[in-house]
């Protein structure tokens, strides 16, 4: 049971793999129907590691041009990464949107900190109205800061106007959780689904 004298009153969400599913391989499921070939391509060419530079602020145009020069035989598939990026988001993570709505009904302030590139965010944000419940969202690509850098958490605390000790940060990435915890945030490592998160929210008195 969390310390009743230090319970958070504010919830701060990660987005990818907490509120929305994400899988780059889905961009290629139609054009690379063989699952092994598709898995190799996403591991070696259009990989999550490569995609990470978008989250820091590199544009899709620069990324596609540079990668196509490295893998000219795959230029058409690399271009598809940008043109079909929304295909990588198949839908919400089961159960978490209901928690957002319930928190909102209880008047709990909600925010988000997300590793998201500017180009991708411009496409994605209009498709995801559940984020309307967030009072502010720190987007890594816009700030050119990326989790788990402590600077993005400091920026978020300043911008949200709340001390870390008052906020519960929810993320699926253990490194991000470790940084937030070291900075004094309450944390929930989203590793066991919405039911485990709901139990934590109840224990904290947020639900």
Backbone bond lengths (Angstrom), bond angles and torsions (degrees), N, CA, C in turn:
res aa  C-N    CA-C-N  psi(-1)  N-CA   C-N-CA  omega(-1)  CA-C   N-CA-C  phi
1 X - - - 1.473 - - 1.516 109.28 -
2 X 1.340 119.00 126.75 1.461 120.54 178.78 1.517 111.86 -59.86
3 X 1.298 116.51 154.05 1.458 123.29 176.69 1.525 109.32 -59.39
4 X 1.326 117.35 118.45 1.459 120.57 -175.99 1.519 112.11 -65.29
5 X 1.365 117.43 -19.33 1.455 119.77 -179.77 1.530 111.98 -84.90
6 X 1.335 116.47 -10.06 1.459 119.25 -176.18 1.522 111.40 -130.96
7 X 1.310 116.42 31.47 1.459 119.37 -178.67 1.525 110.59 -73.26
8 X 1.321 116.91 139.79 1.470 119.63 177.55 1.523 110.74 -71.99
9 X 1.304 115.01 154.38 1.465 121.55 177.49 1.524 111.98 -119.24
10 X 1.336 116.28 0.46 1.469 123.20 -173.72 1.523 108.08 -134.11
11 X 1.325 116.94 143.11 1.467 122.04 179.14 1.524 109.34 -114.50
12 X 1.337 115.76 132.45 1.470 122.36 178.19 1.527 107.88 -122.19
13 X 1.300 115.81 118.75 1.463 122.40 -174.91 1.527 112.26 -95.71
14 X 1.307 116.67 142.94 1.465 122.27 152.52 1.528 105.51 -79.15
15 X 1.327 117.88 163.50 1.470 119.80 -178.03 1.533 111.62 -110.10
16 X 1.338 118.02 -60.56 1.451 120.75 -177.07 1.516 112.55 -64.29
17 X 1.335 115.99 125.25 1.460 125.19 179.20 1.524 113.42 68.24
18 X 1.332 115.11 11.44 1.466 120.89 169.02 1.531 109.10 -120.24
19 X 1.317 116.41 -50.31 1.462 120.77 175.89 1.525 112.73 -103.14
20 X 1.328 117.51 -23.79 1.464 120.43 -178.71 1.529 109.67 -141.16
21 X 1.326 115.78 139.40 1.465 120.78 175.38 1.532 109.49 -71.33
22 X 1.336 115.82 151.59 1.464 119.66 -179.46 1.520 109.84 -149.17
23 X 1.341 116.60 128.77 1.459 121.73 -178.55 1.530 108.55 -154.46
24 X 1.329 116.65 107.30 1.468 120.49 -178.81 1.524 112.54 -58.53
25 X 1.317 117.89 -30.07 1.464 120.57 -177.67 1.522 111.75 -60.88
26 X 1.317 117.54 -24.74 1.467 119.93 -178.48 1.527 112.08 -66.52
27 X 1.333 117.17 -22.17 1.464 120.38 176.54 1.530 110.67 -62.32
28 X 1.333 116.38 -26.87 1.468 121.61 -170.26 1.525 113.25 -113.13
29 X 1.305 116.93 9.71 1.470 117.81 -173.39 1.520 111.32 -66.25
30 X 1.342 118.43 -28.92 1.468 120.70 -179.94 1.525 112.36 -83.65
31 X 1.327 116.54 -34.86 1.475 119.00 -173.79 1.528 112.27 -95.75
32 X 1.331 117.26 -17.51 1.463 121.82 173.24 1.527 107.62 -125.48
33 X 1.322 117.76 76.69 1.459 120.34 -172.02 1.525 114.37 -67.85
34 X 1.337 117.23 -23.64 1.465 119.22 178.67 1.533 109.72 -73.82
35 X 1.333 119.22 118.94 1.462 120.44 -173.97 1.520 113.92 -62.03
36 X 1.320 117.76 -34.55 1.461 120.01 179.34 1.521 111.13 -69.04
37 X 1.321 117.14 -42.93 1.465 121.16 177.76 1.523 110.40 -63.12
38 X 1.320 115.98 -42.38 1.462 120.71 179.76 1.531 110.75 -63.88
39 X 1.316 116.39 -42.81 1.466 120.14 179.90 1.523 111.04 -63.59
40 X 1.325 117.37 -39.89 1.474 120.26 178.50 1.521 110.84 -64.84
41 X 1.322 116.76 -41.41 1.463 120.25 -178.80 1.526 111.03 -63.50
42 X 1.310 116.09 -42.95 1.462 120.02 -179.07 1.530 111.31 -73.89
43 X 1.314 117.43 -24.36 1.460 119.85 175.75 1.528 111.79 -78.40
44 X 1.355 116.69 -34.95 1.466 120.18 -169.60 1.533 114.74 -105.01
45 X 1.320 118.71 -27.85 1.469 120.59 -172.14 1.527 110.35 -116.97
46 X 1.301 117.59 -73.37 1.473 121.40 176.98 1.534 107.16 -94.46
47 X 1.318 114.49 77.24 1.464 121.28 -173.77 1.530 110.55 -99.59
48 X 1.324 116.11 164.65 1.464 119.98 175.40 1.526 110.87 -63.55
49 X 1.310 116.95 -36.04 1.467 119.91 177.87 1.526 110.49 -62.37
50 X 1.334 116.82 -45.75 1.465 120.81 177.83 1.520 110.67 -63.65
51 X 1.321 116.87 -43.60 1.462 121.60 178.88 1.534 111.48 -58.34
52 X 1.338 116.64 -29.09 1.456 120.53 -176.23 1.517 114.50 -55.80
53 X 1.326 117.60 -27.42 1.467 118.51 179.89 1.535 111.20 -67.90
54 X 1.325 116.86 -25.55 1.464 119.19 175.36 1.523 110.43 -65.03
55 X 1.331 115.67 -37.35 1.466 120.28 179.52 1.520 112.56 -64.67
56 X 1.347 116.36 -23.11 1.461 120.13 179.97 1.528 112.01 -90.30
57 X 1.343 117.10 -11.76 1.456 118.66 176.40 1.510 116.36 128.27
58 X 1.347 118.77 -2.76 1.468 120.86 178.08 1.540 108.22 -74.36
59 X 1.314 116.71 135.17 1.464 120.17 -176.77 1.523 111.35 -76.36
60 X 1.322 114.93 157.66 1.457 119.43 175.80 1.527 110.98 -60.61
61 X 1.311 118.27 -39.39 1.464 120.78 -178.44 1.527 110.76 -59.53
62 X 1.333 116.52 -45.32 1.459 119.60 179.39 1.519 111.38 -67.73
63 X 1.326 116.41 -41.23 1.460 120.22 -179.30 1.522 111.94 -62.49
64 X 1.327 115.85 -47.24 1.460 120.31 -177.59 1.520 110.55 -65.56
65 X 1.331 117.42 -41.13 1.466 120.42 -179.83 1.520 111.07 -63.58
66 X 1.326 116.84 -45.53 1.470 120.27 -178.23 1.521 111.26 -67.28
67 X 1.335 116.64 -43.54 1.468 119.39 -178.22 1.520 110.84 -69.30
68 X 1.315 117.49 -35.73 1.467 120.21 179.03 1.517 111.20 -65.95
69 X 1.333 116.35 -32.43 1.463 119.75 176.07 1.526 110.70 -68.75
70 X 1.322 116.04 -32.64 1.473 120.19 178.70 1.525 111.73 -76.09
71 X 1.338 116.40 -35.34 1.469 121.55 -177.56 1.530 109.27 -128.80
72 X 1.334 117.93 67.82 1.467 119.56 -174.98 1.520 113.30 -60.16
73 X 1.314 116.69 -27.02 1.468 120.01 179.54 1.529 111.84 -68.13
74 X 1.337 116.02 -16.62 1.467 120.74 -179.00 1.524 112.29 -113.62
75 X 1.319 118.28 19.27 1.468 120.94 -172.70 1.525 112.10 -57.05
76 X 1.313 117.59 -41.53 1.460 119.76 -179.51 1.519 112.43 -64.32
77 X 1.325 116.40 -40.42 1.461 120.37 179.22 1.525 111.12 -70.28
78 X 1.310 116.66 -36.14 1.466 119.75 178.41 1.527 110.13 -65.89
79 X 1.316 117.37 -40.82 1.470 120.63 177.62 1.525 110.92 -61.12
80 X 1.316 116.90 -32.26 1.461 121.60 -179.94 1.534 111.21 -63.97
81 X 1.312 117.45 -27.92 1.471 121.02 177.10 1.530 110.34 -52.63
82 X 1.327 117.11 -44.43 1.466 120.62 -179.55 1.528 112.22 -80.04
83 X 1.321 116.62 -43.60 1.470 119.12 -173.94 1.528 112.59 -71.43
84 X 1.338 117.34 -25.72 1.469 120.94 -176.63 1.522 111.82 -120.69
85 X 1.320 117.86 25.86 1.461 120.16 -172.35 1.529 112.84 -59.51
86 X 1.315 117.83 -35.88 1.466 119.45 -179.15 1.527 112.45 -61.95
87 X 1.340 117.53 -19.62 1.465 119.52 176.55 1.524 111.67 -65.14
88 X 1.337 116.62 -18.59 1.472 119.46 -179.36 1.522 112.24 -76.25
89 X 1.331 116.90 -6.31 1.468 122.08 -177.61 1.527 108.25 -114.49
90 X 1.336 117.58 94.32 1.460 119.62 -174.13 1.520 114.73 -78.47
91 X 1.337 118.22 -18.82 1.457 118.96 -179.35 1.513 111.50 157.90
92 X 1.325 116.45 -176.59 1.463 120.34 -176.46 1.519 112.58 -71.58
93 X 1.316 115.56 155.51 1.461 121.49 170.70 1.526 107.53 -72.28
94 X 1.300 116.45 132.04 1.466 121.23 -174.14 1.531 111.27 -57.43
95 X 1.315 115.20 126.22 1.451 121.20 170.76 1.505 117.17 90.89
96 X 1.320 118.85 -21.91 1.466 118.45 -172.66 1.527 112.34 -77.95
97 X 1.318 118.33 -30.00 1.461 118.97 -179.73 1.524 111.09 -66.19
98 X 1.310 116.55 -34.78 1.458 120.01 175.97 1.525 110.41 -62.85
99 X 1.327 117.03 -37.58 1.462 120.36 177.89 1.522 111.01 -65.94
100 X 1.326 117.19 -40.51 1.466 120.21 176.65 1.527 109.94 -58.42
101 X 1.320 116.65 -46.56 1.466 120.34 -177.93 1.530 110.91 -65.27
102 X 1.306 116.91 -40.17 1.469 119.93 -179.70 1.524 110.74 -66.94
103 X 1.312 117.07 -40.91 1.464 119.94 176.32 1.523 110.43 -61.48
104 X 1.322 115.97 -41.89 1.462 119.89 179.06 1.532 111.14 -61.94
105 X 1.321 116.48 -41.01 1.461 120.62 179.31 1.530 111.74 -63.57
106 X 1.320 116.07 -28.81 1.464 120.34 178.26 1.530 112.24 -87.22
107 X 1.323 116.44 -0.99 1.460 120.02 178.07 1.513 114.31 78.77
108 X 1.327 117.68 19.34 1.461 121.12 179.66 1.531 108.81 -77.93
109 X 1.326 119.69 123.02 1.469 120.71 176.59 1.533 110.56 -62.82
110 X 1.333 116.40 136.12 1.461 121.31 -179.62 1.526 110.18 -128.37
111 X 1.328 115.01 141.96 1.456 123.96 179.99 1.529 107.63 -138.63
112 X 1.337 117.04 178.81 1.461 120.67 176.13 1.521 110.27 -148.04
113 X 1.330 114.68 149.54 1.467 123.28 169.75 1.520 105.67 -127.45
114 X 1.319 117.06 120.00 1.459 119.33 -174.35 1.519 112.04 -133.11
115 X 1.329 115.49 139.70 1.464 121.14 167.69 1.528 106.91 -82.74
116 X 1.327 115.51 104.24 1.467 121.11 -174.07 1.517 107.41 -152.25
117 X 1.331 116.85 132.24 1.457 120.62 175.99 1.518 111.90 -75.32
118 X 1.314 116.18 157.26 1.466 121.09 -176.35 1.531 111.65 -64.88
119 X 1.313 117.77 -43.89 1.466 120.27 -179.60 1.524 110.93 -63.13
120 X 1.321 115.97 -46.09 1.463 120.40 179.96 1.523 111.03 -64.83
121 X 1.328 116.44 -40.28 1.462 120.74 -179.15 1.528 110.86 -63.06
122 X 1.321 116.88 -39.90 1.460 120.56 -179.71 1.529 111.38 -61.23
123 X 1.333 117.10 -35.45 1.459 120.87 176.75 1.519 111.79 -76.59
124 X 1.313 115.53 -42.99 1.456 121.20 -170.17 1.525 113.69 -75.83
125 X 1.329 116.83 -44.99 1.467 119.71 -168.63 1.537 113.18 -56.05
126 X 1.340 119.85 -41.66 1.469 117.85 179.93 1.527 113.62 -66.21
127 X 1.322 118.42 -17.76 1.463 121.61 -177.81 1.519 112.28 -88.48
128 X 1.336 118.49 -1.13 1.456 121.07 -166.94 1.527 110.78 -131.78
129 X 1.335 117.34 71.96 1.469 120.28 -172.81 1.518 114.73 -66.52
130 X 1.325 119.25 -15.11 1.467 119.74 177.68 1.529 110.63 -57.49
131 X 1.335 116.60 -26.17 1.467 120.16 -179.62 1.522 112.31 -72.50
132 X 1.322 117.72 -8.75 1.465 120.08 174.49 1.527 110.96 -61.94
133 X 1.332 116.55 -20.05 1.468 120.32 178.55 1.529 112.02 -76.58
134 X 1.331 117.68 -11.27 1.466 121.16 178.81 1.528 109.79 -87.44
135 X 1.312 115.96 131.08 1.467 120.29 -178.80 1.531 112.07 -73.97
136 X 1.324 116.74 -26.80 1.464 121.32 176.57 1.522 107.06 -159.66
137 X 1.328 116.43 152.22 1.463 122.39 179.63 1.513 108.47 -135.36
138 X 1.332 116.89 123.57 1.458 122.40 174.31 1.529 107.80 -90.15
139 X 1.334 116.18 119.31 1.464 123.08 -176.93 1.528 108.44 -108.67
140 X 1.311 116.65 121.94 1.462 121.12 -171.66 1.525 112.75 -58.04
141 X 1.328 117.15 -42.88 1.455 119.69 -176.65 1.514 113.12 -63.21
142 X 1.330 116.15 -33.10 1.462 119.95 178.35 1.516 111.60 -73.58
143 X 1.332 116.43 -31.77 1.464 121.11 -177.33 1.524 112.75 -93.61
144 X 1.345 116.54 -13.35 1.465 122.73 -174.53 1.529 110.71 56.27
145 X 1.303 113.94 37.08 1.468 124.15 172.95 1.520 106.45 -133.41
146 X 1.325 116.38 142.64 1.465 118.99 -174.39 1.519 109.97 -134.30
147 X 1.324 115.87 139.31 1.458 119.36 171.87 1.533 108.56 -61.83
148 X 1.325 119.00 140.82 1.461 129.40 10.51 1.534 116.04 -94.73
149 X 1.311 119.59 23.55 1.468 120.92 177.16 1.533 109.25 -57.05
150 X 1.327 118.42 125.01 1.469 119.79 178.97 1.523 113.02 -55.81
151 X 1.340 116.95 -26.89 1.470 119.70 -176.24 1.521 112.35 -61.94
152 X 1.334 118.23 -32.69 1.461 118.86 -178.40 1.526 110.55 -73.10
153 X 1.329 116.60 -30.57 1.468 119.70 176.38 1.527 110.54 -72.27
154 X 1.323 116.13 -39.24 1.467 119.25 176.84 1.525 110.89 -63.87
155 X 1.334 115.80 -42.40 1.465 120.23 177.23 1.523 110.72 -60.26
156 X 1.327 116.26 -45.13 1.462 120.26 -178.52 1.524 111.17 -62.56
157 X 1.323 117.44 -45.16 1.466 120.36 -179.70 1.525 110.35 -60.45
158 X 1.331 115.84 -41.29 1.458 119.91 179.21 1.521 111.27 -66.22
159 X 1.317 115.99 -45.04 1.458 119.85 -176.67 1.526 112.09 -70.65
160 X 1.328 116.41 -37.92 1.460 119.71 179.63 1.532 110.76 -72.91
161 X 1.328 115.90 -24.50 1.455 119.77 178.96 1.511 114.26 79.52
162 X 1.347 116.70 28.57 1.463 120.95 -178.42 1.530 109.52 -135.09
163 X 1.310 116.10 145.12 1.463 120.86 177.39 1.523 109.69 -71.79
164 X 1.341 118.01 146.60 1.467 120.50 179.03 1.529 113.71 -52.56
165 X 1.326 116.61 -36.58 1.465 120.04 -176.62 1.527 112.87 -65.36
166 X 1.330 116.69 -14.89 1.468 120.47 -179.58 1.526 112.33 -94.80
167 X 1.346 117.32 -2.75 1.465 120.44 -170.98 1.520 112.13 -119.62
168 X 1.321 115.70 139.73 1.464 123.36 172.51 1.519 108.13 -102.17
169 X 1.336 116.44 118.11 1.456 122.52 -179.35 1.522 109.05 -100.80
170 X 1.331 116.27 129.77 1.467 123.42 -176.61 1.519 108.81 -116.23
171 X 1.336 117.79 124.08 1.464 120.87 -177.81 1.522 108.47 -153.06
172 X 1.341 116.33 149.92 1.464 120.15 177.35 1.520 112.75 -86.89
173 X 1.336 117.47 -11.53 1.464 121.98 -174.43 1.529 110.17 -96.30
174 X 1.322 116.53 121.44 1.462 120.58 -175.28 1.527 112.49 -63.69
175 X 1.340 117.69 -34.47 1.465 119.99 179.82 1.526 110.66 -66.64
176 X 1.329 116.91 -38.84 1.466 120.35 177.72 1.526 110.84 -64.92
177 X 1.312 115.78 -41.26 1.467 121.07 178.08 1.523 110.36 -62.43
178 X 1.325 116.97 -42.52 1.466 120.46 -178.46 1.525 111.29 -62.60
179 X 1.342 116.60 -41.93 1.469 119.64 178.57 1.518 110.88 -64.12
180 X 1.320 116.56 -47.82 1.465 119.76 -179.09 1.527 110.98 -59.73
181 X 1.313 116.23 -43.20 1.468 119.94 -179.46 1.521 110.69 -62.64
182 X 1.332 116.64 -41.69 1.464 120.36 179.58 1.528 112.03 -63.82
183 X 1.336 116.63 -25.94 1.462 121.43 -179.82 1.527 112.70 -89.85
184 X 1.326 116.07 1.52 1.455 119.52 175.08 1.509 116.23 99.76
185 X 1.330 116.77 3.08 1.459 119.69 177.33 1.528 110.03 -75.35
186 X 1.326 116.90 149.55 1.459 120.77 161.83 1.528 106.61 -72.47
187 X 1.325 116.98 148.93 1.465 119.04 -176.49 1.522 111.47 -139.31
188 X 1.325 114.09 153.21 1.462 122.06 168.23 1.519 107.14 -134.66
189 X 1.332 116.36 118.05 1.461 120.88 176.34 1.526 107.58 -81.26
190 X 1.329 115.69 112.23 1.463 121.04 -175.92 1.528 108.76 -79.98
191 X 1.323 115.15 82.90 1.462 120.51 -176.68 1.525 112.25 -122.26
192 X 1.316 117.22 -7.16 1.466 120.16 -174.96 1.524 112.71 -132.14
193 X 1.334 116.44 24.19 1.446 120.78 171.58 1.517 114.84 85.31
194 X 1.338 113.47 -179.52 1.459 120.93 -172.65 1.522 112.71 -68.82
195 X 1.327 117.92 -31.04 1.464 119.90 -178.58 1.522 110.79 -64.28
196 X 1.329 116.95 -42.45 1.463 119.91 178.30 1.520 111.07 -66.33
197 X 1.326 116.57 -38.50 1.462 119.85 176.99 1.523 110.46 -65.13
198 X 1.308 117.15 -44.40 1.459 120.36 178.66 1.530 110.71 -56.86
199 X 1.325 116.58 -42.51 1.462 120.18 179.42 1.526 111.13 -60.80
200 X 1.321 116.49 -40.30 1.469 119.99 178.10 1.529 111.07 -66.77
201 X 1.323 116.28 -41.95 1.460 120.20 179.22 1.533 111.04 -61.92
202 X 1.312 115.86 -36.68 1.460 120.19 176.74 1.517 110.80 -68.37
203 X 1.324 116.97 -43.51 1.463 119.94 -179.05 1.531 111.35 -63.51
204 X 1.317 115.72 -34.14 1.468 119.84 178.00 1.528 112.23 -77.88
205 X 1.325 117.03 -6.85 1.460 119.29 -178.72 1.514 114.13 80.05
206 X 1.334 117.02 13.20 1.455 121.13 179.54 1.534 111.58 -83.58
207 X 1.317 116.68 -25.53 1.472 122.25 175.50 1.530 108.93 -124.10
